[in-house]
Amino acid sequence: MRVFLIEKFLRKGSKDMRKTKFDKNSTNLISAVMGITFILLFIAPILNHFEIGKIVYYWVGIIGFLVGGIGIVVRCMAFYALGRFFTRTLQKSENHTLITNGIYKYIRHPGYLSDILIFLGVGIALLNWIPVVFVVATYPATYCYRIKMEERMLIEIFSESYIDYQKDSKKLIPFIY
């Protein structure tokens, strides 16, 4: 929950949740996957009590905190660089500008990477395989779909500038993908 409080102060973008022609239900899909994740994270301690999906090596929890912490740092860097152009849905902002500095110099979708790292990290920190497996099984496909929709929108908005930016940066994982 603290991540969302940090986000409230860092995020300068639109709080408008309207869906545009670009969305293609990607916001609903992300919301559904996150909702299930929150439920799994909430019940993880109960599952652990009944030895369901429990990770028995407590040092693994430290790895979870580190992964989640990296996710929070990536998210803060994304908000800082993107500023007022951050939105929760796919929409063109007034005087929309292509941001290619800061963390966006290396990856085009650090906000999505941060979600994956945060939720994966929390699942690991809670020492339960069930939310970890859920995040690993659903988040990459969910965000690949969202990225596909978002990049269509950005190409329509920025044309060749965005296509050139795609050549100079990675989608989600710096230097790799």
ChimeraX attribute file (.defattr): number of C-alpha atoms within 10 A of each C-alpha:
attribute: neighborCount
match mode: 1-to-1
recipient: residues
	/A:1	6
	/A:2	8
	/A:3	15
	/A:4	11
	/A:5	9
	/A:6	13
	/A:7	15
	/A:8	11
	/A:9	9
	/A:10	17
	/A:11	20
	/A:12	16
	/A:13	16
	/A:14	15
	/A:15	12
	/A:16	10
	/A:17	12
	/A:18	12
	/A:19	16
	/A:20	13
	/A:21	10
	/A:22	20
	/A:23	18
	/A:24	15
	/A:25	16
	/A:26	22
	/A:27	18
	/A:28	13
	/A:29	15
	/A:30	16
	/A:31	12
	/A:32	12
	/A:33	16
	/A:34	17
	/A:35	12
	/A:36	14
	/A:37	22
	/A:38	15
	/A:39	11
	/A:40	20
	/A:41	21
	/A:42	14
	/A:43	16
	/A:44	22
	/A:45	16
	/A:46	13
	/A:47	18
	/A:48	17
	/A:49	11
	/A:50	10
	/A:51	12
	/A:52	14
	/A:53	17
	/A:54	19
	/A:55	18
	/A:56	12
	/A:57	8
	/A:58	12
	/A:59	11
	/A:60	14
	/A:61	20
	/A:62	15
	/A:63	15
	/A:64	23
	/A:65	19
	/A:66	17
	/A:67	21
	/A:68	25
	/A:69	18
	/A:70	16
	/A:71	25
	/A:72	22
	/A:73	13
	/A:74	21
	/A:75	25
	/A:76	21
	/A:77	19
	/A:78	26
	/A:79	21
	/A:80	16
	/A:81	18
	/A:82	23
	/A:83	16
	/A:84	17
	/A:85	21
	/A:86	20
	/A:87	19
	/A:88	14
	/A:89	21
	/A:90	23
	/A:91	22
	/A:92	15
	/A:93	13
	/A:94	8
	/A:95	7
	/A:96	12
	/A:97	12
	/A:98	15
	/A:99	16
	/A:100	17
	/A:101	12
	/A:102	13
	/A:103	21
	/A:104	21
	/A:105	15
	/A:106	19
	/A:107	25
	/A:108	24
	/A:109	20
	/A:110	23
	/A:111	21
	/A:112	23
	/A:113	21
	/A:114	24
	/A:115	20
	/A:116	20
	/A:117	23
	/A:118	25
	/A:119	25
	/A:120	25
	/A:121	26
	/A:122	22
	/A:123	28
	/A:124	28
	/A:125	22
	/A:126	25
	/A:127	26
	/A:128	25
	/A:129	18
	/A:130	21
	/A:131	27
	/A:132	23
	/A:133	14
	/A:134	17
	/A:135	24
	/A:136	14
	/A:137	11
	/A:138	15
	/A:139	21
	/A:140	15
	/A:141	11
	/A:142	17
	/A:143	20
	/A:144	15
	/A:145	16
	/A:146	23
	/A:147	18
	/A:148	12
	/A:149	18
	/A:150	20
	/A:151	19
	/A:152	15
	/A:153	19
	/A:154	18
	/A:155	14
	/A:156	12
	/A:157	15
	/A:158	15
	/A:159	12
	/A:160	11
	/A:161	12
	/A:162	19
	/A:163	13
	/A:164	11
	/A:165	19
	/A:166	15
	/A:167	8
	/A:168	13
	/A:169	20
	/A:170	18
	/A:171	20
	/A:172	21
	/A:173	14
	/A:174	15
	/A:175	10
	/A:176	9
	/A:177	9
